[in-house]
Amino acid sequence: MASINPSYLDCKNSPHVSGKTDNHCRLTITKITQTNGATNQTTVDWKITVEGTPYSYLYALYVSLGGKVLYDHHTGGAIKTSWNSGDVIASGSTTFNNNTDGSLTLNAYIKQMFFYGNGDTTRWTNPKFYQENSTNMVCSTIPRVSSVSAGSGNIGGSLAINVSRHSSNFTHTLTYAFGNLTGTIATGVGTSYNWTIPTSFYAQIPSANSGVGTITCKTYSGSTLVGTSTCSFTAKVTNSNPTFTSSQLSYLDSNASIVAITGNNQHIVRNKSNLKVTFTDATAKNSASISKYEITFNGNTTNKTAGSTIDYGIVNSSKNLTVSVKAIDTRGNSTTISKTITILDWVLPSAVIKATRVNNYEDETNLKVSVTISSVNNKNGINSIKYHYKKVGASSYSEYVSLKNNEETTVVLDKLFAWDFQVVITDKFGSTTYNFVIAKGTPIMFIDTILQAIGINCFPTEENGLSVSGFSFFDLFPVGAVRMTTNDVNPSKYFKGTWTLLASGKFFSGVDITFYLWSRTS
């Protein structure tokens, strides 16, 4: 309870004329009220009274408390000419600001004069007599609660806690609450404390990278609890990316037939190998768990929830590729590992093929095949080059015949026919088939000594005939054609078929030209 000691001040025991030594004034504190918090103030209710034997005159009086004037009368005659003991001269209420630590000491002072010398009106300057007294009145100290503040710190690291106190005599106990955890940070703390945030906090925030807790500061004055204050703090997760290393990521070619050729399942042959990628589980840190994995390969991303093997099948790439796996925990922290996939470029074998008849019309046809294959790390080679053929329109091919690369061979193909040709080239990984046609033999001009005939851009087919691009001059006129001659030689001598004379005569009367009109009847 608020109090003040002493609670009153008398002004007496100074000699005066009447010899009545008990006449005096008294300052009495009637009530004291104190407030805490930002105001830190004490309000004093007071009164000034006359005490002792009744007396007629009180000429001057000055009363102050804590440097504030409560009453001041020293000019203009007596305050009052008739007094009784207990009479109240003045009363009031005055507020004082306590010291920072809540303490307050008020100096009380009284100066009074009941009678002064004849004719002397200067009161204090030339008094006949006067009385004065002073004392220090000590108020109860207002307990003031210290404030506490803290910012953020890493779990497992240091957090600075600051305490703002109002008295160097105050000590503090600091406690924390974080999630479901509570505990004492330190006791006997003065103005600051560096606290190592417990690693047990990780388990309270398995899905976040920070969490907010509360610090409570209990303020003690000696062993007396003054009060409590609180503040929030942030505990941050650091160095918590999942443990995930490149040794946990692997790949291989699962096509045994291709591996048998390359001799290395780490070599992926373009468009032939079967690529499989495998990764094992990452390890989450500090009470988190792995949420998912993002596997990215050749521009595509696949999500998995646990270590897996992914079958990418055949890969169409001419250069090395990278596969990466990102492990993501429940806090969103991640670690990415990657591996370079060694790609051996391979495409189907190709060839430049030359196939031409001798002189462009002979039965003999020259054939040469020049093959190009992919190296595949020097593991590839030509397995075979072979061909077969058939007459255009025929249903089946001849038996295959083998060729050597870049070596010319001669094939006999009847020049009177066109031929379907196939060349099949096979390397260690695949084969390519070329289809083309060998045309009939076509001479620029051919003299057939047997038929006694000539062919231009073709072989003659009629005795004693002339053929141009397969058309025989003996067959210029079809059945039903009409031909006019100026002699009577039957056209069958020169042209095919049976010819009948239709008519003969002269063009004009008197003109010596006879015509003969023939018709082909068969």
Salt bridges, closest charged atoms under 4 A:
ASP10 OD1 - HIS24 NE2 3.63
ASP10 OD1 - ARG26 NE 2.51
ASP72 OD1 - HIS74 ND1 3.00
ASP87 OD2 - LYS80 NZ 3.91
GLU294 OE2 - LYS292 NZ 3.32
ASP345 OD1 - ARG270 NH1 2.84
ASP363 OD1 - LYS415 NZ 3.78
ASP420 OD2 - LYS390 NZ 2.93
GLU462 OE2 - LYS496 NZ 2.32
ASP475 OD1 - ARG520 NH1 3.59
ASP512 OD1 - LYS506 NZ 3.36
